[in-house]
Amino acid sequence: MSSTRFDIIVVGAGIAGLTSALALQGDGARVAVLDRHRAGTEASWAGGGILCPLYAWRYPQPVLDLAAEGMRRYPELLASLESPVDPERWVTGMEILDPVGAGESAATISATLDSVGIAHEWRNRNAKGNSGNAPALWLPEVANVRNPYLIDALIDTLPSRGIELFEHRAAEGLLYEEGRVVGVATRKGEMHAARVVVTAGAWSEALVPGLPAGSLFPVRGQMLRLEPRPENGLDRILMDEGVYVIPRRDGSVVVGSTVEHAGFDKSVDEATQECLHDKACRLWPRLTGARITHRWAGLRPGSVDEIPLLGAHPEIENLWVNTGGFRNGLAMAPATANLLADRMAGRPTAIDPTPYRLERLIGG
Ligand SMILES: Cc1cc2nc3c(=O)[nH]c(=O)nc-3n(C[C@H](O)[C@H](O)[C@H](O)COP(=O)(O)OP(=O)(O)OC[C@H]3O[C@@H](n4cnc5c(N)ncnc54)[C@H](O)[C@@H]3O)c2cc1C
């Protein structure tokens, strides 16, 4: 196949790839996005869609900075989409019933949240009406999106921006000329571009030469959905002991999640699903009796220091990376895409790009 030349080829059409493509096209680039499957059917489909890190203060500062910036940018991103599909962003707030872990205090948690502008208040009586010994934490501005719908809306927007999407087209390797990347090899032929961006989620490591083995890896999360019923009556995200329940607009409730190192295996198991279900019913007893309609698992793109990899390859010209969203890839997406586009255009950035650079792992 003779290849068309693009300005930029984005490899991987999850939330990172789709938002990156839109941000890069905004700079006037001719952009193509490839996915080896149907676009948006991996982690970005599987996630819970909570637009705030869970127990946010336990993440490294660079993650918090991107997540907080992502939360701020979501309304603008959604308003820019051209699609009949509504991603159902819903500001329900999130209540965490066990916020203070070992070695933490309400004061240190508040200081961290204040540092990134995440509104919060402490409550002595939690959503279930209990007043326990420890206060609950209420985050009134936290929203969730129906992430499969968000993906659909992003995909719908691509053609109107002139972005070409190639589904079922895996990048099998990078093409080089004189040591510089000039495109990607696919089973359907070579595709050429001035620059290539790897956004292949948990599968990215194989496409980024020089990364030490284990820099990027899959982290499985199991989820389930409970049927919509008026008596579910859930009006906020609730979280306790690592398990959360998320209300959707149609009255269904999404329950998650596990954090498992199981390689590229997306299966679910009965015992874990039962445990998630039991915990959800303890967390919000009105869910007892609701039928489970779906069970699934997805693979989060984990990175060795839990910080995304975002920036230029330090040794290979024309190769860029935006991955490693781990548990917060949906929340961070508008911020990571923007940071990438600013870096690629050589503009000043809203956030210091240093902590995300690949140099921390390559060529040190
Ligand atoms: C159970 C679960 C719950 C989660 N909950 C939340 C949450 O509530 N809030 C939040 O912010 N985040 C959440 N996350 C994390 C979030 O979903 C991820 O961080 C994010 O979706 C990662 O997006 P991505 O685009 O990097 O990866 P993916 O969505 O996995 O996309 C990568 C894409 O690259 C493609 N690809 C791979 N290799 C190739 C190749 N060689 N050539 C072409 N294409 C390729 C894949 O097919 C895939 O479509 C959750 C994740 C899971 C699994």
The ligand as an SDF file (V2000), in Angstrom:
LIG
                    3D

 53 58  0  0  0  0  0  0  0  0999 V2000
  -11.9710   -0.8690   36.1750 C   0  0  0  0  0  0  0  0  0  0  0  0
  -11.4080    0.4900   35.8940 C   0  0  0  0  0  0  0  0  0  0  0  0
  -11.9500    1.5930   36.5440 C   0  0  0  0  0  0  0  0  0  0  0  0
  -11.4340    2.8760   36.2650 C   0  0  0  0  0  0  0  0  0  0  0  0
  -12.0420    3.9590   36.8020 N   0  0  0  0  0  0  0  0  0  0  0  0
  -11.5890    5.1990   36.4930 C   0  0  0  0  0  0  0  0  0  0  0  0
  -12.2510    6.3460   36.9970 C   0  0  0  0  0  0  0  0  0  0  0  0
  -13.2770    6.2540   37.6760 O   0  0  0  0  0  0  0  0  0  0  0  0
  -11.7300    7.5770   36.7060 N   0  0  0  0  0  0  0  0  0  0  0  0
  -10.5960    7.7130   35.9370 C   0  0  0  0  0  0  0  0  0  0  0  0
  -10.1490    8.8300   35.7360 O   0  0  0  0  0  0  0  0  0  0  0  0
   -9.9580    6.6350   35.4300 N   0  0  0  0  0  0  0  0  0  0  0  0
  -10.4360    5.3860   35.6970 C   0  0  0  0  0  0  0  0  0  0  0  0
   -9.8010    4.2910   35.2020 N   0  0  0  0  0  0  0  0  0  0  0  0
   -8.5620    4.4700   34.4600 C   0  0  0  0  0  0  0  0  0  0  0  0
   -8.8110    4.9150   33.0400 C   0  0  0  0  0  0  0  0  0  0  0  0
   -9.8660    4.1650   32.4970 O   0  0  0  0  0  0  0  0  0  0  0  0
   -7.5160    4.7180   32.2430 C   0  0  0  0  0  0  0  0  0  0  0  0
   -6.4310    5.3600   32.8800 O   0  0  0  0  0  0  0  0  0  0  0  0
   -7.6690    5.3220   30.8510 C   0  0  0  0  0  0  0  0  0  0  0  0
   -8.8420    4.8770   30.2440 O   0  0  0  0  0  0  0  0  0  0  0  0
   -6.4660    4.9740   29.9960 C   0  0  0  0  0  0  0  0  0  0  0  0
   -6.7230    5.4590   28.7060 O   0  0  0  0  0  0  0  0  0  0  0  0
   -5.7400    5.1310   27.5130 P   0  0  0  0  0  0  0  0  0  0  0  0
   -6.2930    5.7840   26.3220 O   0  0  0  0  0  0  0  0  0  0  0  0
   -4.3480    5.4350   27.9510 O   0  0  0  0  0  0  0  0  0  0  0  0
   -5.7880    3.5260   27.3940 O   0  0  0  0  0  0  0  0  0  0  0  0
   -6.9070    2.5530   26.6820 P   0  0  0  0  0  0  0  0  0  0  0  0
   -8.2770    3.0530   26.8860 O   0  0  0  0  0  0  0  0  0  0  0  0
   -6.5900    1.2030   27.1580 O   0  0  0  0  0  0  0  0  0  0  0  0
   -6.5610    2.7590   25.1660 O   0  0  0  0  0  0  0  0  0  0  0  0
   -5.4150    2.2470   24.5620 C   0  0  0  0  0  0  0  0  0  0  0  0
   -5.7920    1.8580   23.1390 C   0  0  0  0  0  0  0  0  0  0  0  0
   -4.6200    1.5200   22.4280 O   0  0  0  0  0  0  0  0  0  0  0  0
   -4.9400    0.4530   21.5460 C   0  0  0  0  0  0  0  0  0  0  0  0
   -3.7070   -0.2040   21.1540 N   0  0  0  0  0  0  0  0  0  0  0  0
   -2.8780   -0.9500   21.9390 C   0  0  0  0  0  0  0  0  0  0  0  0
   -1.8170   -1.3680   21.2260 N   0  0  0  0  0  0  0  0  0  0  0  0
   -1.9760   -0.8770   19.9640 C   0  0  0  0  0  0  0  0  0  0  0  0
   -1.2170   -0.9840   18.7690 C   0  0  0  0  0  0  0  0  0  0  0  0
   -0.0610   -1.6520   18.7260 N   0  0  0  0  0  0  0  0  0  0  0  0
   -1.6680   -0.3660   17.6640 N   0  0  0  0  0  0  0  0  0  0  0  0
   -2.8400    0.3350   17.6770 C   0  0  0  0  0  0  0  0  0  0  0  0
   -3.5930    0.4520   18.7980 N   0  0  0  0  0  0  0  0  0  0  0  0
   -3.1670   -0.1360   19.9220 C   0  0  0  0  0  0  0  0  0  0  0  0
   -5.8970   -0.3910   22.3570 C   0  0  0  0  0  0  0  0  0  0  0  0
   -6.6750   -1.2340   21.5150 O   0  0  0  0  0  0  0  0  0  0  0  0
   -6.7090    0.6580   23.1000 C   0  0  0  0  0  0  0  0  0  0  0  0
   -7.9020    1.0030   22.4240 O   0  0  0  0  0  0  0  0  0  0  0  0
  -10.3330    3.0170   35.3890 C   0  0  0  0  0  0  0  0  0  0  0  0
   -9.8150    1.9110   34.7250 C   0  0  0  0  0  0  0  0  0  0  0  0
  -10.3630    0.6530   34.9510 C   0  0  0  0  0  0  0  0  0  0  0  0
   -9.8300   -0.5290   34.1900 C   0  0  0  0  0  0  0  0  0  0  0  0
  1  2  1  0
  2  3  1  0
  2 52  2  0
  3  4  2  0
  4  5  1  0
  4 50  1  0
  5  6  2  0
  6  7  1  0
  6 13  1  0
  7  8  2  0
  7  9  1  0
  9 10  1  0
 10 11  2  0
 10 12  1  0
 12 13  2  0
 13 14  1  0
 14 15  1  0
 14 50  1  0
 15 16  1  0
 16 17  1  0
 16 18  1  0
 18 19  1  0
 18 20  1  0
 20 21  1  0
 20 22  1  0
 22 23  1  0
 23 24  1  0
 24 25  2  0
 24 26  1  0
 24 27  1  0
 27 28  1  0
 28 29  2  0
 28 30  1  0
 28 31  1  0
 31 32  1  0
 32 33  1  0
 33 34  1  0
 33 48  1  0
 34 35  1  0
 35 36  1  0
 35 46  1  0
 36 37  1  0
 36 45  1  0
 37 38  2  0
 38 39  1  0
 39 40  1  0
 39 45  2  0
 40 41  1  0
 40 42  2  0
 42 43  1  0
 43 44  2  0
 44 45  1  0
 46 47  1  0
 46 48  1  0
 48 49  1  0
 50 51  2  0
 51 52  1  0
 52 53  1  0
M  END
$$$$
